[in-house]
Amino acid sequence: MRTHRPLIRTTWAAAGLAVLLTLSACGGSEEAAKPQELSETEHNKADVAFATDMIQHHAQAMSMVDLTMDRDLEPEVQELADAIRAAQSPEIETMSGWLQEWGEEVPSTMRDHVNGGHEGHGDEDSSMSDSMAGMDHDMPGMMSAEDMDTLENASDAEFSDMWLEMMIEHHKGAVEMSETEQDEGRFKPAVDLAGTIIESQSTEIDTMEKLLG
């Protein structure tokens, strides 16, 4: 037995070294996985993508809100629609300003086509599918042209529940996009806006789910 003790000690020493190396490697991975430092002035590609996509996403939500006009809605649903308009219109302006400051293109939206950049119904002869020509439909929660036409043409009896169901899906997409910005963005105001969107739209999702009952 005495002749084997040096071998045992060597084996345990090697095992200990392996553990230390593993821990060191793990520490390095954790260091690499740390989020990048936020900046009040610098931005990255994730910030540009967030602003560009969220402008279009918000614009579609605003078009869905426009469709509540002249509808006989429950007061709670109308209050929610008004709240969405009040929150998202200024956010669109804020994100458009960022893109202009960064020398990036401000995307065209379906509301530009329907309203000519103004609030209200716009051209009654223009369908929702016409207004969505060239829009990006691949964002999370984004409605298709067919979805928007179906909502626009829904009877008063069908409209409210359909609007709530579609807006819930739309809000969940906005939350997902905002979570990506929080993980990957560098521009602090954009990351902060993402947090605001997550908080406000998650609350509205809860409200809409209760209204659907």
MIDOSE-1310 file (N, C-alpha, C; in nm, 2 decimals, decimal comma, always signed):
residues 213
mrth	+0,08/-0,12/+0,00/+0,00/+0,00/+0,00/+0,09/+0,13/+0,00; +0,20/+0,12/+0,07/+0,28/+0,24/+0,08/+0,33/+0,28/-0,05; +0,35/+0,19/-0,14/+0,41/+0,22/-0,27/+0,31/+0,29/-0,36; +0,18/+0,29/-0,32/+0,08/+0,35/-0,41/+0,04/+0,49/-0,36
rpli	+0,08/+0,53/-0,24/+0,04/+0,66/-0,19/+0,08/+0,78/-0,28; +0,20/+0,78/-0,33/+0,24/+0,90/-0,41/+0,15/+0,91/-0,54; +0,11/+0,79/-0,59/+0,02/+0,79/-0,71/-0,12/+0,85/-0,67; -0,17/+0,82/-0,55/-0,30/+0,87/-0,50/-0,29/+1,02/-0,49
rttw	-0,18/+1,06/-0,42/-0,16/+1,21/-0,40/-0,16/+1,28/-0,53; -0,09/+1,22/-0,63/-0,08/+1,29/-0,76/-0,21/+1,29/-0,83; -0,29/+1,19/-0,81/-0,42/+1,18/-0,87/-0,51/+1,29/-0,82; -0,51/+1,30/-0,68/-0,60/+1,40/-0,61/-0,55/+1,54/-0,65
aaag	-0,42/+1,56/-0,66/-0,37/+1,69/-0,70/-0,42/+1,73/-0,84; -0,41/+1,63/-0,93/-0,46/+1,66/-1,07/-0,61/+1,69/-1,07; -0,69/+1,61/-0,99/-0,83/+1,64/-0,98/-0,86/+1,78/-0,93; -0,78/+1,82/-0,83/-0,80/+1,95/-0,77/-0,77/+2,06/-0,87
lavl	-0,66/+2,04/-0,95/-0,63/+2,13/-1,06/-0,74/+2,14/-1,16; -0,80/+2,03/-1,19/-0,90/+2,03/-1,29/-1,02/+2,11/-1,24; -1,06/+2,09/-1,11/-1,17/+2,17/-1,06/-1,14/+2,32/-1,06; -1,02/+2,36/-1,03/-0,99/+2,50/-1,03/-1,00/+2,55/-1,17
ltls	-0,95/+2,48/-1,27/-0,95/+2,52/-1,40/-1,10/+2,54/-1,45; -1,18/+2,44/-1,41/-1,33/+2,45/-1,45/-1,39/+2,57/-1,39; -1,37/+2,59/-1,26/-1,42/+2,71/-1,19/-1,38/+2,84/-1,26; -1,25/+2,84/-1,29/-1,19/+2,96/-1,36/-1,26/+2,98/-1,49
acgg	-1,29/+2,87/-1,57/-1,35/+2,88/-1,70/-1,49/+2,93/-1,68; -1,56/+2,88/-1,58/-1,70/+2,92/-1,55/-1,70/+3,07/-1,52; -1,61/+3,11/-1,44/-1,60/+3,26/-1,40/-1,58/+3,34/-1,53; -1,50/+3,29/-1,62/-1,48/+3,37/-1,74/-1,61/+3,38/-1,82
seea	-1,69/+3,27/-1,83/-1,81/+3,27/-1,90/-1,91/+3,36/-1,84; -1,91/+3,37/-1,71/-2,00/+3,46/-1,64/-1,96/+3,61/-1,67; -1,83/+3,63/-1,68/-1,78/+3,76/-1,71/-1,83/+3,80/-1,85; -1,81/+3,71/-1,94/-1,85/+3,74/-2,08/-2,00/+3,75/-2,10
akpq	-2,08/+3,69/-2,01/-2,22/+3,69/-2,02/-2,28/+3,82/-1,96; -2,20/+3,90/-1,89/-2,26/+4,02/-1,83/-2,31/+4,12/-1,94; -2,42/+4,18/-1,91/-2,47/+4,28/-2,01/-2,38/+4,39/-2,03; -2,38/+4,45/-2,15/-2,29/+4,56/-2,18/-2,34/+4,68/-2,10
else	-2,25/+4,77/-2,07/-2,28/+4,89/-2,00/-2,37/+4,99/-2,08; -2,47/+5,04/-2,02/-2,56/+5,13/-2,09/-2,50/+5,27/-2,10; -2,55/+5,34/-2,20/-2,50/+5,47/-2,23/-2,61/+5,57/-2,26; -2,59/+5,69/-2,21/-2,69/+5,80/-2,24/-2,68/+5,86/-2,38
tehn	-2,57/+5,83/-2,44/-2,54/+5,89/-2,57/-2,51/+5,79/-2,69; -2,45/+5,67/-2,65/-2,41/+5,57/-2,75/-2,53/+5,48/-2,78; -2,54/+5,43/-2,90/-2,65/+5,33/-2,93/-2,58/+5,22/-3,02; -2,66/+5,11/-3,03/-2,61/+5,00/-3,11/-2,72/+4,95/-3,21
kadv	-2,69/+4,84/-3,28/-2,78/+4,79/-3,38/-2,91/+4,75/-3,32; -2,91/+4,69/-3,20/-3,03/+4,65/-3,13/-3,12/+4,77/-3,10; -3,06/+4,88/-3,06/-3,14/+5,00/-3,04/-3,21/+5,05/-3,17; -3,14/+5,05/-3,28/-3,20/+5,09/-3,40/-3,31/+5,00/-3,44
afat	-3,29/+4,87/-3,43/-3,39/+4,77/-3,46/-3,52/+4,78/-3,38; -3,49/+4,81/-3,25/-3,60/+4,83/-3,15/-3,69/+4,95/-3,19; -3,63/+5,06/-3,22/-3,70/+5,18/-3,25/-3,77/+5,17/-3,39; -3,70/+5,11/-3,48/-3,76/+5,09/-3,62/-3,88/+5,00/-3,61
dmiq	-3,87/+4,89/-3,55/-3,98/+4,79/-3,54/-4,09/+4,84/-3,45; -4,06/+4,90/-3,34/-4,16/+4,93/-3,25/-4,25/+5,05/-3,30; -4,19/+5,14/-3,38/-4,27/+5,24/-3,44/-4,38/+5,18/-3,53; -4,34/+5,08/-3,61/-4,44/+5,01/-3,70/-4,54/+4,93/-3,61
hhaq	-4,49/+4,87/-3,51/-4,58/+4,79/-3,42/-4,68/+4,88/-3,35; -4,63/+4,99/-3,29/-4,72/+5,09/-3,22/-4,82/+5,15/-3,32; -4,77/+5,17/-3,45/-4,86/+5,23/-3,55/-4,98/+5,14/-3,58; -4,95/+5,01/-3,58/-5,06/+4,92/-3,60/-5,16/+4,92/-3,49
amsm	-5,11/+4,92/-3,36/-5,20/+4,93/-3,25/-5,28/+5,06/-3,26; -5,22/+5,17/-3,30/-5,30/+5,29/-3,31/-5,41/+5,28/-3,42; -5,38/+5,21/-3,53/-5,48/+5,18/-3,63/-5,59/+5,10/-3,58; -5,56/+5,00/-3,49/-5,66/+4,92/-3,42/-5,75/+5,01/-3,33
vdlt	-5,68/+5,11/-3,27/-5,76/+5,20/-3,18/-5,85/+5,29/-3,27; -5,80/+5,33/-3,39/-5,88/+5,41/-3,48/-6,01/+5,34/-3,51; -6,00/+5,21/-3,52/-6,12/+5,13/-3,56/-6,23/+5,13/-3,45; -6,20/+5,17/-3,33/-6,30/+5,17/-3,22/-6,39/+5,30/-3,24
mdrd	-6,34/+5,39/-3,32/-6,42/+5,52/-3,34/-6,56/+5,48/-3,40; -6,66/+5,54/-3,35/-6,80/+5,52/-3,40/-6,85/+5,38/-3,37; -6,78/+5,31/-3,28/-6,83/+5,18/-3,24/-6,90/+5,20/-3,10; -7,00/+5,12/-3,08/-7,07/+5,13/-2,95/-7,00/+5,03/-2,85
lepe	-6,91/+5,08/-2,78/-6,82/+4,99/-2,69/-6,86/+5,01/-2,54; -6,83/+4,91/-2,47/-6,84/+4,92/-2,32/-6,75/+5,03/-2,28; -6,78/+5,11/-2,17/-6,70/+5,21/-2,13/-6,55/+5,17/-2,09; -6,54/+5,05/-2,04/-6,41/+5,00/-2,00/-6,32/+4,97/-2,12
vqel	-6,38/+4,93/-2,23/-6,31/+4,90/-2,35/-6,27/+5,03/-2,42; -6,36/+5,13/-2,42/-6,33/+5,26/-2,47/-6,22/+5,33/-2,39; -6,22/+5,32/-2,26/-6,12/+5,38/-2,18/-5,98/+5,32/-2,21; -5,98/+5,19/-2,23/-5,85/+5,12/-2,26/-5,80/+5,17/-2,40
adai	-5,89/+5,18/-2,50/-5,85/+5,23/-2,63/-5,79/+5,37/-2,62; -5,85/+5,45/-2,54/-5,80/+5,59/-2,52/-5,67/+5,59/-2,45; -5,65/+5,50/-2,36/-5,52/+5,49/-2,29/-5,41/+5,45/-2,38; -5,44/+5,35/-2,47/-5,34/+5,30/-2,56/-5,30/+5,42/-2,66
raaq	-5,39/+5,49/-2,70/-5,36/+5,61/-2,79/-5,27/+5,71/-2,72; -5,31/+5,74/-2,59/-5,24/+5,84/-2,52/-5,10/+5,80/-2,49; -5,07/+5,67/-2,47/-4,94/+5,62/-2,44/-4,85/+5,61/-2,56; -4,91/+5,55/-2,67/-4,82/+5,50/-2,78/-4,79/+5,61/-2,88
spei	-4,88/+5,71/-2,89/-4,85/+5,82/-2,99/-4,73/+5,90/-2,95; -4,71/+5,94/-2,82/-4,59/+6,01/-2,79/-4,46/+5,92/-2,80; -4,48/+5,78/-2,78/-4,37/+5,69/-2,79/-4,32/+5,68/-2,93; -4,41/+5,69/-3,03/-4,38/+5,68/-3,17/-4,29/+5,81/-3,20
etms	-4,34/+5,92/-3,15/-4,26/+6,05/-3,18/-4,12/+6,04/-3,12; -4,11/+5,99/-2,99/-3,98/+5,98/-2,93/-3,89/+5,89/-3,01; -3,93/+5,77/-3,05/-3,85/+5,68/-3,12/-3,81/+5,73/-3,26; -3,90/+5,80/-3,32/-3,87/+5,87/-3,45/-3,76/+5,97/-3,44
gwlq	-3,77/+6,04/-3,33/-3,66/+6,14/-3,30/-3,53/+6,08/-3,28; -3,52/+5,96/-3,21/-3,40/+5,89/-3,20/-3,34/+5,85/-3,33; -3,42/+5,79/-3,42/-3,37/+5,75/-3,55/-3,32/+5,87/-3,63; -3,39/+5,98/-3,62/-3,34/+6,10/-3,70/-3,21/+6,14/-3,64
ewge	-3,19/+6,14/-3,51/-3,06/+6,18/-3,45/-2,95/+6,09/-3,49; -2,98/+5,96/-3,51/-2,88/+5,86/-3,54/-2,85/+5,85/-3,69; -2,92/+5,93/-3,77/-2,91/+5,93/-3,91/-2,97/+5,80/-3,98; -3,07/+5,75/-3,91/-3,13/+5,63/-3,96/-3,27/+5,67/-4,02
evps	-3,32/+5,58/-4,11/-3,45/+5,61/-4,18/-3,56/+5,58/-4,08; -3,66/+5,67/-4,08/-3,78/+5,65/-4,00/-3,87/+5,57/-4,09; -3,92/+5,45/-4,04/-4,00/+5,37/-4,13/-4,14/+5,42/-4,16; -4,18/+5,39/-4,28/-4,32/+5,42/-4,31/-4,41/+5,32/-4,24
tmrd	-4,53/+5,37/-4,20/-4,62/+5,29/-4,12/-4,76/+5,28/-4,19; -4,84/+5,19/-4,15/-4,98/+5,18/-4,21/-5,06/+5,31/-4,18; -5,03/+5,38/-4,07/-5,11/+5,50/-4,04/-5,07/+5,61/-4,14; -4,95/+5,61/-4,19/-4,91/+5,71/-4,29/-4,99/+5,69/-4,41
hvng	-5,02/+5,56/-4,45/-5,10/+5,54/-4,57/-5,25/+5,57/-4,55; -5,30/+5,53/-4,43/-5,44/+5,55/-4,41/-5,48/+5,69/-4,38; -5,39/+5,76/-4,30/-5,43/+5,89/-4,25/-5,35/+6,00/-4,31; -5,25/+5,97/-4,39/-5,16/+6,08/-4,44/-5,09/+6,15/-4,33
gheg	-5,06/+6,07/-4,22/-4,99/+6,12/-4,10/-5,08/+6,19/-4,00; -5,21/+6,19/-4,02/-5,30/+6,26/-3,93/-5,39/+6,16/-3,86; -5,44/+6,21/-3,74/-5,53/+6,12/-3,67/-5,67/+6,12/-3,74; -5,74/+6,01/-3,71/-5,87/+6,00/-3,77/-5,88/+5,88/-3,86
hgde	-5,99/+5,88/-3,94/-6,02/+5,76/-4,02/-5,94/+5,76/-4,16; -5,92/+5,88/-4,21/-5,86/+5,88/-4,34/-5,95/+5,85/-4,46; -5,90/+5,80/-4,57/-5,98/+5,77/-4,69/-6,06/+5,65/-4,66; -6,19/+5,66/-4,67/-6,28/+5,55/-4,65/-6,27/+5,45/-4,76
dssm	-6,22/+5,48/-4,87/-6,21/+5,39/-4,98/-6,08/+5,30/-4,97; -6,00/+5,34/-4,87/-5,87/+5,26/-4,85/-5,89/+5,15/-4,75; -5,87/+5,03/-4,78/-5,88/+4,92/-4,69/-5,76/+4,90/-4,61; -5,77/+4,83/-4,50/-5,65/+4,80/-4,41/-5,54/+4,73/-4,48
sdsm	-5,58/+4,63/-4,57/-5,48/+4,56/-4,64/-5,41/+4,65/-4,74; -5,47/+4,75/-4,80/-5,40/+4,84/-4,88/-5,30/+4,92/-4,80; -5,34/+4,96/-4,68/-5,25/+5,04/-4,60/-5,13/+4,97/-4,55; -5,14/+4,84/-4,55/-5,03/+4,75/-4,50/-4,93/+4,71/-4,60
agmd	-4,95/+4,75/-4,73/-4,86/+4,71/-4,83/-4,72/+4,76/-4,80; -4,62/+4,66/-4,81/-4,48/+4,70/-4,78/-4,45/+4,70/-4,63; -4,54/+4,67/-4,54/-4,51/+4,67/-4,40/-4,45/+4,54/-4,36; -4,37/+4,54/-4,25/-4,31/+4,42/-4,20/-4,41/+4,35/-4,11
hdmp	-4,45/+4,23/-4,16/-4,55/+4,15/-4,08/-4,48/+4,04/-3,99; -4,35/+4,04/-3,98/-4,28/+3,93/-3,91/-4,26/+3,96/-3,77; -4,29/+4,08/-3,72/-4,27/+4,12/-3,58/-4,36/+4,04/-3,49; -4,32/+4,01/-3,37/-4,41/+3,94/-3,28/-4,54/+4,01/-3,25
gmms	-4,65/+3,94/-3,26/-4,78/+4,00/-3,23/-4,84/+4,08/-3,34; -4,77/+4,10/-3,46/-4,82/+4,18/-3,56/-4,94/+4,11/-3,64; -5,04/+4,19/-3,66/-5,16/+4,14/-3,73/-5,13/+4,14/-3,88; -5,20/+4,04/-3,95/-5,19/+4,04/-4,09/-5,29/+4,14/-4,15
aedm	-5,27/+4,16/-4,28/-5,37/+4,25/-4,35/-5,51/+4,19/-4,34; -5,52/+4,06/-4,35/-5,65/+3,99/-4,35/-5,71/+4,01/-4,21; -5,63/+4,00/-4,10/-5,67/+4,02/-3,97/-5,74/+4,16/-3,95; -5,66/+4,26/-4,00/-5,71/+4,39/-3,99/-5,84/+4,42/-4,07
dtle	-5,85/+4,36/-4,19/-5,97/+4,37/-4,26/-6,09/+4,31/-4,19; -6,06/+4,19/-4,13/-6,17/+4,12/-4,06/-6,22/+4,20/-3,94; -6,13/+4,26/-3,87/-6,16/+4,35/-3,76/-6,24/+4,47/-3,80; -6,19/+4,53/-3,91/-6,26/+4,65/-3,96/-6,40/+4,62/-4,00
nasd	-6,43/+4,50/-4,06/-6,56/+4,47/-4,11/-6,65/+4,39/-4,02; -6,60/+4,37/-3,89/-6,67/+4,29/-3,80/-6,80/+4,37/-3,76; -6,90/+4,29/-3,72/-7,03/+4,35/-3,68/-7,00/+4,41/-3,54; -7,09/+4,50/-3,49/-7,08/+4,55/-3,36/-7,08/+4,45/-3,25
aefs	-7,16/+4,34/-3,27/-7,17/+4,23/-3,18/-7,04/+4,16/-3,16; -6,96/+4,15/-3,27/-6,84/+4,07/-3,27/-6,71/+4,16/-3,24; -6,72/+4,28/-3,27/-6,61/+4,37/-3,27/-6,53/+4,37/-3,14; -6,60/+4,40/-3,03/-6,53/+4,42/-2,90/-6,44/+4,30/-2,86
dmwl	-6,50/+4,18/-2,86/-6,42/+4,07/-2,82/-6,30/+4,04/-2,92; -6,33/+4,06/-3,05/-6,23/+4,04/-3,15/-6,11/+4,14/-3,13; -6,15/+4,26/-3,10/-6,05/+4,37/-3,08/-5,96/+4,34/-2,96; -6,03/+4,30/-2,85/-5,95/+4,26/-2,72/-5,86/+4,15/-2,75
emmi	-5,91/+4,04/-2,82/-5,82/+3,92/-2,84/-5,70/+3,96/-2,93; -5,72/+4,04/-3,03/-5,61/+4,08/-3,12/-5,52/+4,17/-3,04; -5,57/+4,26/-2,96/-5,48/+4,36/-2,89/-5,40/+4,29/-2,79; -5,46/+4,18/-2,72/-5,38/+4,10/-2,63/-5,26/+4,04/-2,70
ehhk	-5,28/+3,98/-2,81/-5,17/+3,92/-2,89/-5,07/+4,02/-2,93; -5,12/+4,14/-2,97/-5,03/+4,25/-3,02/-4,95/+4,30/-2,90; -5,01/+4,32/-2,79/-4,93/+4,36/-2,67/-4,83/+4,26/-2,63; -4,86/+4,13/-2,63/-4,76/+4,03/-2,60/-4,64/+4,04/-2,69
gave	-4,66/+4,07/-2,82/-4,55/+4,08/-2,91/-4,47/+4,20/-2,87; -4,53/+4,31/-2,83/-4,45/+4,43/-2,79/-4,37/+4,40/-2,67; -4,42/+4,33/-2,57/-4,35/+4,29/-2,45/-4,23/+4,21/-2,49; -4,25/+4,11/-2,58/-4,13/+4,03/-2,63/-4,02/+4,11/-2,69
mset	-4,06/+4,20/-2,78/-3,97/+4,29/-2,85/-3,89/+4,38/-2,74; -3,96/+4,42/-2,64/-3,90/+4,51/-2,54/-3,81/+4,43/-2,45; -3,84/+4,31/-2,43/-3,74/+4,22/-2,35/-3,61/+4,20/-2,43; -3,62/+4,19/-2,56/-3,50/+4,18/-2,64/-3,42/+4,30/-2,63
eqde	-3,48/+4,42/-2,63/-3,41/+4,54/-2,62/-3,34/+4,55/-2,49; -3,41/+4,51/-2,38/-3,35/+4,51/-2,25/-3,22/+4,42/-2,24; -3,23/+4,31/-2,31/-3,11/+4,22/-2,31/-3,00/+4,27/-2,40; -3,03/+4,34/-2,51/-2,93/+4,36/-2,61/-2,90/+4,51/-2,64
grfk	-2,99/+4,60/-2,59/-2,97/+4,74/-2,62/-2,86/+4,81/-2,54; -2,81/+4,92/-2,59/-2,70/+5,00/-2,53/-2,75/+5,13/-2,49; -2,84/+5,19/-2,57/-2,89/+5,33/-2,54/-2,99/+5,33/-2,43; -2,95/+5,39/-2,32/-3,03/+5,38/-2,19/-3,17/+5,43/-2,21
pavd	-3,19/+5,54/-2,27/-3,33/+5,59/-2,29/-3,42/+5,48/-2,36; -3,36/+5,41/-2,46/-3,44/+5,31/-2,53/-3,46/+5,19/-2,44; -3,36/+5,15/-2,36/-3,38/+5,04/-2,27/-3,49/+5,08/-2,16; -3,48/+5,20/-2,12/-3,58/+5,25/-2,02/-3,72/+5,25/-2,08
lagt	-3,74/+5,29/-2,21/-3,87/+5,29/-2,27/-3,92/+5,14/-2,28; -3,82/+5,05/-2,31/-3,86/+4,91/-2,32/-3,92/+4,86/-2,19; -3,86/+4,91/-2,08/-3,91/+4,87/-1,95/-4,05/+4,93/-1,92; -4,07/+5,05/-1,97/-4,20/+5,11/-1,95/-4,31/+5,04/-2,04
iies	-4,27/+5,00/-2,16/-4,37/+4,92/-2,24/-4,40/+4,79/-2,18; -4,30/+4,72/-2,13/-4,33/+4,59/-2,06/-4,43/+4,61/-1,95; -4,40/+4,71/-1,86/-4,49/+4,73/-1,74/-4,63/+4,77/-1,78; -4,64/+4,87/-1,87/-4,77/+4,93/-1,91/-4,86/+4,83/-1,99
qste	-4,79/+4,76/-2,08/-4,87/+4,67/-2,17/-4,90/+4,54/-2,10; -4,82/+4,50/-2,00/-4,85/+4,38/-1,92/-4,97/+4,41/-1,84; -4,98/+4,53/-1,78/-5,10/+4,56/-1,71/-5,22/+4,57/-1,79; -5,21/+4,62/-1,91/-5,32/+4,63/-2,01/-5,36/+4,49/-2,05
idtm	-5,27/+4,40/-2,07/-5,30/+4,26/-2,10/-5,39/+4,20/-1,99; -5,35/+4,22/-1,87/-5,43/+4,17/-1,76/-5,58/+4,23/-1,76; -5,58/+4,36/-1,79/-5,71/+4,42/-1,79/-5,80/+4,36/-1,90; -5,74/+4,35/-2,02/-5,82/+4,29/-2,14/-5,86/+4,15/-2,11
ekll	-5,78/+4,07/-2,05/-5,81/+3,93/-2,02/-5,93/+3,93/-1,92; -5,93/+4,02/-1,83/-6,05/+4,03/-1,74/-6,17/+4,07/-1,81; -6,16/+4,16/-1,90/-6,28/+4,21/-1,98/-6,33/+4,10/-2,06; -6,25/+4,01/-2,11/-6,30/+3,89/-2,19/-6,36/+3,79/-2,10
g	-6,32/+3,80/-1,97/-6,38/+3,72/-1,86/-6,39/+3,57/-1,87
